[in-house]
Amino acid sequence: MTYCTTPTRKPATQVWAVGEQVKVGFLSLRITAKTGYGWLLVNKDATKRYEFTPHHGLVAV
């Protein structure tokens, strides 16, 4: 008899700390600050700013 088991989740491979480079979707962004609810990020050229909030997503600021 086969039982359905919940698959185990793999550990995070990205480090979400200020100064680190992370990938959000197809964008590679650098973390500039940690807020009380998420992170502030910039693109490689620092020309565009973003705000990432878990369960809400990425928003251009």
Secondary structure, 3 states (H helix, E strand, C coil): CCCCCCCCCCCCCCCCCCCCEEEECCEEEEEEEECCCCEEEECCCCCCEEEEECCCEEEEC
